Amino acid sequence: MSAQSQYPQHPEPASAEPLGPNGRPLAGLGPRLGARLLDSAINLVAMSSLAGLIGGGLALLAASTAGHDSPVVPITAISTILLVVIAFQYVYEVEMPLRWHGQTPGKRLLKIALTSREPGVALSRSALTSRLLVMLAANVLSNCGIGLLDPLWCLWDKPYRQCLHDKPAKTVVVQA
């Protein structure tokens, strides 16, 4: 009897880092927070600039209709800015990750990426859109404190460290 058959091999030691379904290590909380902060800063600058341009244009329109007591211009301004913000968020959180292999600029800088929780399944527009809708709802609800549950959820979620917005989309964040 050989020593090999007498002593069965020991199992491989468990990985120190949890793995995503594709075998890549899950992204740490630090890089995820850093990427979200970078993406938020980029969004803030871009949307503030767009809102300023739209607001300025609509202010000129309002000045040209001075003397008319019409709420149309303020309502138009708010509606237009809201639509532009939502469209920008859609491009940033849905279209960019589809084209950039699951990455936004913040994720790319910190070398992390979104991927499907299901092995072998590619990210889809519908999954990323559902993820965005939960993020937007959490932003609205953050005014009453409930929205904080979304980003904090990954602190206790097992095994994939998903935030609430990752759940309906079936996405996880992994090291790129």
N, C-alpha and C positions, 0 to 999 in steps of 0.2 A: 504494500500500500504506500503510495507516494505521500510526501508531506503536504502536497497541494490538496489531495482528496481528503486527507485526515483533518486538515484545518480549513474549513470553508473561508473563502475570501470575505473580508470585512466589507460592509456596504460603504459606498462612497460617502464621505462626510457631507453633511448638509451645507448648502451654500450659505455664506454669511449674509448675502443680500437676497431678499425675496425676488423671484423671477416673474416676469410677465408671461403670458401664454405663449409667446413666440420665443421664449428662452432668454430674452434680453433682461438685464436687471431692471427692476422698477426704479424710477427716478426718486431721488431723495427729496425730503420735504424742503430743504434749503434751496436746491435748484428750482423746484416747482414754485416756491414763493418768489424767488428772484425773477424767474421768467414772467410771472404774473405781474410783478411790480414794473418790470421793463415794458411789458405789453400795455399796462395801464398808463404809463407815462407817455408812450407813443400815441395811444388812443386819445389821451387828454390834449396833447399838443395838436394832433390832427383835427379832432372834433372841435376844439376851441377855435382853430383857424377857420374851419368850414362854417361854424356857427357865426363867427364874426363877419365873414364875407356875405353870408345869406342875410344876417341881421342888418348889415350895412346897406345892402341892396334894397331890402324891404323898408329901411328907414328913409331912403331916398324916395321910394314909392309913396310912403306915408307923407313925406314933406310935399310931394307934388299934389297930393289930395288934401292938403291942409284946408281946414274950414269945413270939411265934411265929417260929421260925427258918425263914423262907421267903425265897428269893431272888426271889420274884415281883415285889415292889415295885421293887427296883433295876432289874431287867430291864424292867419295865413303864415305869419312868421314862426309861431310856435309849431304849427303842423309841419311846415317845411323843414325846420331844424330837426324835429323829431324823426321825420322820415329819412333825412340825410344821416343822422346818427345811427339809426337802425340799419340802413343800407351799408354804412361803413363797417359796423359791427359784423354784419353778415359776410362781407368780403374778407374781413380780418380773421374771423373765427371759423368760417366755413371754407371759403374758396382758397385762402392761403394754405391751410393745412392739406387740402386736397392736392394742390400743386407742389407743395414743398415737403412732401413725405411726412405729413403729420406735424409740421412745425410752423409756428408764428415767428416773427423776428426775435422775440424774447426767448422762446424755446430753442431757437437755432443758436443764439449766443451762448446759452447755458448747456447746450448739447443734450437736450432732452426732446422727446417727440411723443405725440399721441399715436396710439395704435389700437386696433380692435382687440377687445378682450377675447374674442373667439379666434382660435388659431387658424391661420390661413385665410381669414376674411379681411378684405381691404376696407379702409375707411370709406364711408359713403356720404354723399351730400345729405341724405335724409338723417343719418345718425348725427352728423355734425350740426345740422339744423336743430334737431331736438336738444342737443347739448347746449347750443346757443340760447334756445328759448328758456331752458331752466336757468341759465346764467342771468338772462335778462329779468326773469321773474324774481330771482334771488336779489338782484340789484334793487328792484322796486321794493321788495319786502325788507331790505336792509334798514330802511327807515324805522321799522318797528322791531328790529333786532333779530327777526326770524331769518333774514337773509344771511346772517353770519354762519348758520349751520352748513350752508353749501361749501364754502372753502375749508371749514374746520372738519368736515366729515372725514377727510382723508387721514386725520390723526388717529382715528380708532377703527377705520374700516379694514377688515381682513378678508381675503389675503391680498387684495390688489391695491390698497390705499386709494380707493376712488373717492372723489368728491361727489356730492349729490348730482351735479351736472354730468358726471361720467356715467351714472347708473342707466338712464334711459338710452343713452347712446352706445352703451356697452363698450366704452373706451377705457384705456389705462394709459398712464404716462410712464414711459420707459427711458432709459439712457439711450441716446442716439449713437 
